[in-house]
Amino acid sequence: MILSSDEARSLIEKMLSFSSADEVRVNLSGGRSGNTRFALNSITTSGDEDTLDISVTAVFGKRHGTATGNELDDASLQRVVKSAEELARFSPEDKEYTPELGPQKYLEINGHKESTAQATPAVRVAAALSAIKPSSRKKLTSAGFFQHNSSFDAVGNNKGLFGYYPSTNSSYSVTVRTNTGAGSGWASDNSRDISDVNYGDVSKRAIDKARKSRKAKTLEPGVYPVILEPQAASDLLGYAVFTMNARRADEGRSFYSKVGGGNKIGEQIMDSNITIASDPTHPELLGSPFWGDGLPSKKMEWIKDGVLQNLFYTRYWAEKQGKEPTGFPSNLIVSGGSGSLKKLIKSTDRAVLITRLWYIRFVDPQTILMTGLTRDGTFWVERGKVRHAVKNFRFNESPIALLNKVTGMTAPVRVGSSLVPAIRASEFNFSSLSDAV
């Protein structure tokens, strides 16, 4: 269910009137979505969903509780409010509780595209067939998922705060495998505007990778130059940004902690060609103007020319440290270079080319050392050309170390909620082989 701004405000005000708590906040979210799934070269499921979620947080002093519901009659709304109040009364005091915000000013973000809101199953079927038909002809097996949604988020409290944000999103991904199961390819695309999702190109890229990965050769584990395609770069680099928690740094619990106390803001921690930012207003990326508590989202520069500029501060830690709260990074924008992946490969003497990474886990949070596996298309590049597929690897590598060994980058491209280039680095540690495809 999608509520207009006026409808959301009216519902929030009604729920606030039911509460006797010192402070009370209401969060609303809902929307309509459609999806089509296919596997084994056949469409398997297709469905549409209409949802509405209501969350109420009640506060007495420093005790708080939250209850949820999804029904709009007065009795149900009152029940959710009273449940939140009962939970709050029985909860222990939260010594780090930060009072509710008053009215806020939010960035103007045009996150709604009517083309996506009005999309029908026909476009999803066309996307599925763009993979199914050529895969069948080429004796390959495809599986994928196309989803689009139109949604809203609203927040309001008894201190006069109100925020409303409508948005749309659409995404398509496909995995193609050889009939022997020995080779695999993957690709995806997403956009607020469904007409920008190039599903034909996505299917073509996945099919091409699957065909080229048929006869993978064994490359012994070791340290090799690497080219991370934008998806693989996004998979790994997110850990460098989303661990930029100021409190953990100040308390000596992260890579961003400074020896002797404090944090590394102002220090050179990456190559000088690396700049990383967040911008919820970026036209190609998804971003909301506010967080769940109503804190405004901000444009932030985290790394500039390799120097750490900011860490993200919660409201509690910002107040404790005398800083401005930033909220969590709204998205990830890596400045990148110029040119295409094809051009970057052409200028490469030798490297392992990686489509994407998965099953990524921490090995050492203090250095952001991660482990994971390559997947769905890993190839050997030599003298400017992709020579052959290689078997997949397990890796042990830190995104910080990677970003200190960059030898080339493409122009950034959209990957989920990120804008990331393909990255070539002089060293990447592949610790063992993997039989998975």
C-alpha positions as CSV (number, residue, x, y, z in Angstrom):
1,M,0.0,0.0,0.0
2,I,1.3,3.4,-0.9
3,L,0.2,6.4,1.2
4,S,0.5,10.0,0.0
5,S,2.4,12.5,2.2
6,D,-0.9,13.9,3.5
7,E,-2.3,10.4,4.2
8,A,1.0,9.4,6.0
9,R,1.0,12.6,8.1
10,S,-2.7,12.0,9.1
11,L,-2.1,8.4,10.1
12,I,1.0,9.4,12.1
13,E,-0.8,12.2,13.9
14,K,-3.7,9.8,14.8
15,M,-1.3,7.3,16.3
16,L,0.5,10.0,18.2
17,S,-2.8,11.0,19.7
18,F,-3.2,7.5,21.1
19,S,0.0,7.7,23.2
20,S,0.7,9.0,26.6
21,A,4.5,8.4,26.4
22,D,7.0,11.1,27.1
23,E,8.2,10.7,23.5
24,V,6.8,8.6,20.7
25,R,7.9,8.1,17.1
26,V,6.0,6.4,14.3
27,N,7.7,4.9,11.2
28,L,5.6,3.9,8.1
29,S,6.7,2.0,5.1
30,G,4.9,0.3,2.3
31,G,4.7,-0.3,-1.4
32,R,3.8,-2.4,-4.4
33,S,6.2,-4.7,-6.0
34,G,6.3,-7.3,-8.8
35,N,8.8,-10.1,-9.5
36,T,9.5,-12.8,-12.0
37,R,11.8,-15.7,-11.4
38,F,13.1,-18.2,-13.9
39,A,15.3,-21.3,-13.7
40,L,16.3,-24.2,-15.9
41,N,15.4,-22.0,-18.9
42,S,11.8,-21.7,-17.8
43,I,9.8,-19.0,-16.0
44,T,9.0,-20.6,-12.6
45,T,7.2,-17.9,-10.6
46,S,5.7,-14.5,-11.0
47,G,3.9,-12.4,-8.4
48,D,2.9,-9.0,-7.1
49,E,2.9,-7.8,-3.5
50,D,1.2,-5.0,-1.6
51,T,2.6,-4.2,1.8
52,L,2.3,-1.7,4.7
53,D,4.4,-1.8,7.8
54,I,3.8,0.3,10.9
55,S,6.4,0.7,13.7
56,V,5.9,2.7,17.0
57,T,8.6,3.6,19.4
58,A,7.5,4.8,22.9
59,V,9.8,6.4,25.5
60,F,9.4,7.0,29.2
61,G,12.5,8.7,30.5
62,K,15.3,6.6,29.2
63,R,13.2,3.5,28.8
64,H,12.0,2.7,25.3
65,G,10.2,-0.1,23.4
66,T,9.1,-0.7,19.9
67,A,6.0,-2.6,18.5
68,T,4.9,-3.2,14.9
69,G,1.7,-3.8,13.0
70,N,0.1,-3.7,9.6
71,E,-3.6,-3.0,10.1
72,L,-5.2,0.4,9.8
73,D,-8.4,0.2,11.9
74,D,-8.3,2.3,15.1
75,A,-8.4,-0.7,17.4
76,S,-5.3,-2.3,15.7
77,L,-3.4,1.1,15.7
78,Q,-4.2,1.6,19.4
79,R,-3.0,-1.9,20.2
80,V,0.4,-1.3,18.5
81,V,0.8,2.0,20.5
82,K,-0.1,0.4,23.8
83,S,2.2,-2.6,23.1
84,A,5.1,-0.2,22.5
85,E,4.3,1.6,25.8
86,E,4.2,-1.6,27.8
87,L,7.5,-2.7,26.4
88,A,9.0,0.7,27.3
89,R,7.8,0.6,30.9
90,F,9.3,-2.9,31.4
91,S,12.6,-2.1,29.6
92,P,15.8,-1.2,31.5
93,E,17.0,2.3,31.2
94,D,19.2,3.0,28.2
95,K,22.2,5.0,29.4
96,E,23.0,6.0,25.8
97,Y,19.4,7.0,24.8
98,T,19.3,10.1,22.6
99,P,16.1,12.1,22.8
100,E,13.8,12.3,19.7
101,L,14.6,14.9,17.1
102,G,12.5,18.0,16.5
103,P,11.6,19.3,13.0
104,Q,14.3,18.7,10.4
105,K,15.2,20.0,6.9
106,Y,15.8,17.2,4.4
107,L,17.6,17.1,1.0
108,E,15.4,17.1,-2.0
109,I,15.7,13.7,-3.7
110,N,13.7,12.7,-6.7
111,G,13.5,9.0,-6.1
112,H,10.2,8.2,-7.8
113,K,10.0,7.2,-11.5
114,E,6.5,6.7,-12.9
115,S,7.7,4.3,-15.5
116,T,8.7,1.9,-12.7
117,A,5.6,2.5,-10.6
118,Q,3.4,1.6,-13.7
119,A,5.6,-1.4,-14.8
120,T,3.7,-4.6,-15.8
121,P,4.7,-8.3,-15.9
122,A,5.4,-7.9,-19.6
123,V,8.8,-6.2,-19.1
124,R,9.8,-9.0,-16.7
125,V,8.8,-11.7,-19.1
126,A,10.8,-9.9,-21.9
127,A,13.9,-9.8,-19.6
128,A,13.6,-13.5,-18.7
129,L,13.2,-14.5,-22.4
130,S,16.3,-12.4,-23.3
131,A,18.3,-15.0,-21.3
132,I,16.1,-18.1,-21.7
133,K,16.0,-18.2,-25.5
134,P,19.7,-17.7,-26.4
135,S,20.7,-20.0,-23.5
136,S,18.6,-22.8,-24.8
137,R,20.0,-22.4,-28.3
138,K,23.6,-22.5,-27.0
139,K,23.0,-25.4,-24.7
140,L,23.4,-23.3,-21.6
141,T,21.1,-23.1,-18.5
142,S,19.9,-19.8,-17.2
143,A,18.3,-18.6,-14.0
144,G,17.5,-15.1,-12.9
145,F,15.2,-12.7,-11.1
146,F,13.6,-9.4,-12.1
147,Q,12.0,-7.2,-9.5
148,H,10.5,-3.7,-9.5
149,N,8.8,-1.8,-6.7
150,S,7.2,1.5,-5.9
151,S,7.4,2.4,-2.2
152,F,7.3,5.2,0.4
153,D,8.8,5.8,3.8
154,A,7.5,8.3,6.4
155,V,8.6,9.2,9.9
156,G,7.0,11.5,12.5
157,N,7.1,12.1,16.3
158,N,5.4,14.1,19.0
159,K,8.1,16.8,18.8
160,G,6.9,18.0,15.4
161,L,9.2,16.0,13.2
162,F,7.8,14.7,9.9
163,G,9.5,13.3,6.8
164,Y,8.1,11.6,3.7
165,Y,9.9,10.0,0.8
166,P,8.5,8.1,-2.2
167,S,10.8,6.0,-4.3
168,T,11.1,3.3,-7.0
169,N,13.6,0.7,-7.8
170,S,14.1,-2.1,-10.4
171,S,16.7,-4.8,-10.7
172,Y,17.6,-7.7,-12.9
173,S,20.2,-10.4,-12.4
174,V,20.9,-13.6,-14.3
175,T,23.3,-16.6,-13.8
176,V,24.0,-18.8,-16.8
177,R,25.8,-22.1,-16.5
178,T,27.1,-24.7,-18.9
179,N,25.0,-27.9,-19.1
180,T,27.9,-29.8,-17.5
181,G,27.9,-27.4,-14.5
182,A,31.6,-26.7,-15.0
183,G,31.3,-23.1,-16.1
184,S,29.2,-20.1,-15.0
185,G,28.6,-16.4,-15.9
186,W,26.7,-13.7,-14.1
187,A,25.6,-10.1,-14.7
188,S,23.1,-7.6,-13.3
189,D,21.7,-4.1,-13.7
190,N,19.4,-1.9,-11.6
191,S,17.9,1.6,-11.7
192,R,15.2,3.7,-10.2
193,D,13.9,4.0,-13.8
194,I,13.0,0.6,-15.1
195,S,13.5,1.8,-18.7
196,D,17.2,2.2,-17.9
197,V,17.6,-1.5,-16.9
198,N,19.4,-3.0,-20.0
199,Y,18.3,-6.6,-19.5
200,G,19.3,-7.6,-23.0
201,D,22.9,-6.6,-22.3
202,V,22.8,-8.2,-18.9
203,S,21.7,-11.5,-20.4
204,K,24.3,-11.3,-23.2
205,R,27.1,-10.6,-20.7
206,A,26.2,-13.6,-18.5
207,I,25.9,-15.9,-21.5
208,D,29.2,-14.8,-22.9
209,K,31.0,-15.4,-19.5
210,A,29.4,-18.8,-19.2
211,R,30.6,-19.8,-22.7
212,K,34.1,-18.6,-22.1
213,S,34.3,-20.3,-18.7
214,R,33.7,-23.8,-20.2
215,K,37.3,-25.1,-20.0
216,A,38.8,-23.4,-17.0
217,K,42.5,-24.0,-16.4
218,T,44.2,-24.4,-13.0
219,L,46.2,-21.4,-11.9
220,E,48.1,-22.2,-8.7
221,P,47.2,-20.0,-5.7
222,G,49.4,-17.1,-5.0
223,V,49.8,-13.3,-5.3
224,Y,48.8,-12.0,-8.7
225,P,47.9,-8.7,-10.3
226,V,44.1,-8.5,-10.5
227,I,41.3,-6.7,-12.3
228,L,38.1,-6.5,-10.2
229,E,35.1,-5.8,-12.4
230,P,32.8,-3.1,-10.8
231,Q,30.6,-5.7,-9.1
232,A,33.7,-7.4,-7.5
233,A,35.1,-4.0,-6.5
234,S,31.8,-3.1,-4.9
235,D,31.6,-6.4,-3.1
236,L,35.0,-5.8,-1.4
237,L,35.3,-2.0,-1.1
238,G,32.0,-1.7,0.9
239,Y,33.8,-3.2,3.9
240,A,36.3,-0.3,3.8
241,V,33.6,2.3,4.0
242,F,30.9,0.6,6.1
243,T,33.5,0.0,8.9
244,M,34.2,3.7,9.3
245,N,32.4,3.8,12.6
246,A,33.8,6.7,14.7
247,R,33.1,5.1,18.0
248,R,34.9,1.9,17.2
249,A,37.8,4.0,15.9
250,D,37.9,6.2,19.0
251,E,37.8,3.2,21.3
252,G,40.7,1.5,19.5
253,R,38.6,-1.3,17.9
254,S,39.1,-0.8,14.2
255,F,41.5,-0.1,11.4
256,Y,40.6,3.6,11.7
257,S,41.9,3.7,15.3
258,K,45.1,5.7,15.8
259,V,48.0,4.3,17.8
260,G,47.9,5.9,21.2
261,G,44.3,6.9,21.0
262,G,41.8,8.7,18.7
263,N,41.3,8.1,15.1
264,K,43.1,8.5,11.7
265,I,41.1,11.4,10.3
266,G,43.7,13.5,8.3
267,E,46.0,10.6,7.7
268,Q,46.9,9.2,4.3
269,I,45.5,5.6,4.3
270,M,45.1,4.9,0.5
271,D,46.7,5.7,-2.8
272,S,46.3,9.4,-3.7
273,N,44.1,8.5,-6.7
274,I,41.3,7.2,-4.4
275,T,38.4,9.5,-3.4
276,I,35.2,8.0,-1.9
277,A,32.0,9.8,-1.1
278,S,28.3,9.3,-0.4
279,D,25.5,11.4,-1.9
280,P,21.9,10.5,-1.4
281,T,20.9,13.0,-4.2
282,H,23.0,11.4,-6.9
283,P,20.6,10.8,-9.8
284,E,22.0,7.3,-10.6
285,L,21.9,6.0,-7.1
286,L,19.4,5.0,-4.4
287,G,19.3,7.2,-1.3
288,S,16.7,8.3,1.2
289,P,16.7,11.9,2.7
290,F,16.4,10.5,6.2
291,W,17.2,7.6,8.5
292,G,14.8,5.7,10.7
293,D,15.0,8.2,13.6
294,G,14.4,11.1,11.2
295,L,18.1,12.2,11.1
296,P,18.7,13.9,7.8
297,S,21.0,12.1,5.3
298,K,24.0,14.0,4.2
299,K,26.4,14.3,1.3
300,M,29.7,13.1,2.8
301,E,33.3,12.8,1.5
302,W,35.0,10.0,3.4
303,I,38.3,9.7,1.5
304,K,39.9,12.5,-0.5
305,D,43.0,11.8,-2.5
306,G,43.7,8.9,-0.2
307,V,43.3,10.9,3.0
308,L,40.7,10.0,5.6
309,Q,38.3,12.9,5.8
310,N,35.4,11.7,8.0
311,L,34.0,8.8,10.0
312,F,30.3,8.2,10.5
313,Y,28.9,9.3,13.8
314,T,25.7,8.1,15.5
315,R,23.8,10.8,17.4
316,Y,24.9,9.5,20.7
317,W,28.6,9.4,19.9
318,A,28.5,12.7,18.1
319,E,27.1,14.4,21.1
320,K,29.7,12.7,23.4
321,Q,32.6,13.8,21.1
322,G,31.3,17.2,20.3
323,K,30.7,16.4,16.6
324,E,27.9,16.6,14.1
325,P,26.0,13.3,13.6
326,T,26.4,12.0,10.0
327,G,24.3,8.8,9.9
328,F,25.4,5.7,8.1
329,P,26.9,6.2,4.5
330,S,23.8,6.5,2.2
331,N,25.6,4.9,-0.8
332,L,29.2,4.5,-2.1
333,I,30.8,6.6,-4.8
334,V,34.3,5.8,-5.8
335,S,35.7,8.5,-8.2
336,G,37.5,6.1,-10.5
337,G,39.3,7.0,-13.7
338,S,38.2,7.0,-17.4
339,G,37.5,4.5,-20.1
340,S,35.9,1.1,-20.2
341,L,36.7,-2.3,-18.8
342,K,37.7,-3.4,-22.3
343,K,40.3,-0.6,-22.5
344,L,41.6,-1.4,-19.1
345,I,42.1,-5.1,-20.1
346,K,43.8,-4.0,-23.3
347,S,46.4,-2.1,-21.3
348,T,47.1,-4.9,-18.9
349,D,50.2,-7.2,-19.2
350,R,48.9,-10.0,-16.9
351,A,46.2,-10.2,-14.3
352,V,43.3,-12.4,-12.9
353,L,40.0,-10.9,-14.0
354,I,37.2,-11.4,-11.5
355,T,33.5,-11.0,-12.2
356,R,32.3,-10.9,-8.6
357,L,33.0,-12.1,-5.1
358,W,30.8,-13.9,-2.6
359,Y,30.7,-15.5,0.8
360,I,32.9,-12.7,2.1
361,R,33.7,-12.8,5.8
362,F,36.0,-11.0,8.3
363,V,39.3,-12.6,9.1
364,D,40.7,-9.7,11.1
365,P,38.5,-6.6,11.7
366,Q,41.5,-4.5,12.9
367,T,43.0,-4.6,9.4
368,I,39.7,-5.3,7.5
369,L,41.3,-8.5,6.3
370,M,38.5,-10.4,4.4
371,T,38.2,-13.9,3.0
372,G,35.8,-15.0,0.3
373,L,35.5,-16.7,-3.1
374,T,35.6,-15.7,-6.7
375,R,32.4,-16.7,-8.6
376,D,30.7,-16.8,-12.0
377,G,33.5,-16.0,-14.3
378,T,37.2,-15.8,-13.4
379,F,39.7,-15.4,-16.2
380,W,43.4,-15.0,-17.0
381,V,44.4,-11.8,-18.8
382,E,47.7,-11.7,-20.7
383,R,49.2,-9.1,-23.1
384,G,45.9,-7.2,-23.3
385,K,43.6,-10.1,-23.9
386,V,41.4,-12.5,-22.0
387,R,43.2,-15.7,-22.7
388,H,41.1,-18.4,-20.9
389,A,39.0,-19.1,-17.8
390,V,40.7,-20.2,-14.6
391,K,39.3,-22.2,-11.7
392,N,37.9,-20.1,-8.8
393,F,39.9,-19.1,-5.8
394,R,39.5,-18.4,-2.1
395,F,41.1,-15.0,-1.3
396,N,42.5,-13.4,1.8
397,E,42.7,-9.7,1.2
398,S,42.0,-6.3,2.7
399,P,40.2,-3.6,0.7
400,I,42.6,-1.1,2.3
401,A,45.6,-3.0,1.0
402,L,44.0,-3.2,-2.4
403,L,43.4,0.5,-2.5
404,N,47.1,1.1,-1.8
405,K,48.1,-0.9,-4.9
406,V,45.8,0.5,-7.6
407,T,47.4,0.7,-11.1
408,G,44.3,1.6,-13.1
409,M,40.6,2.3,-12.9
410,T,37.7,2.6,-15.4
411,A,35.0,5.2,-15.3
412,P,32.5,4.4,-12.4
413,V,29.4,2.5,-13.2
414,R,26.2,1.8,-11.2
415,V,26.3,-1.4,-9.1
416,G,23.3,-1.6,-6.7
417,S,23.5,1.5,-4.4
418,S,27.1,2.1,-5.5
419,L,29.0,3.9,-8.3
420,V,32.2,2.0,-8.6
421,P,34.9,1.6,-11.3
422,A,36.6,-1.6,-12.3
423,I,39.9,-1.6,-10.4
424,R,43.3,-3.0,-11.5
425,A,45.8,-3.6,-8.6
426,S,49.4,-4.9,-8.6
427,E,48.8,-7.6,-6.0
428,F,45.9,-9.7,-4.7
429,N,46.3,-12.7,-2.5
430,F,44.6,-15.9,-3.7
431,S,45.1,-18.3,-0.8
432,S,43.6,-21.6,-2.3
433,L,41.6,-23.1,-5.1
434,S,37.8,-23.6,-5.1
435,D,35.9,-26.3,-7.0
436,A,32.8,-24.1,-6.9
437,V,31.8,-22.3,-10.1
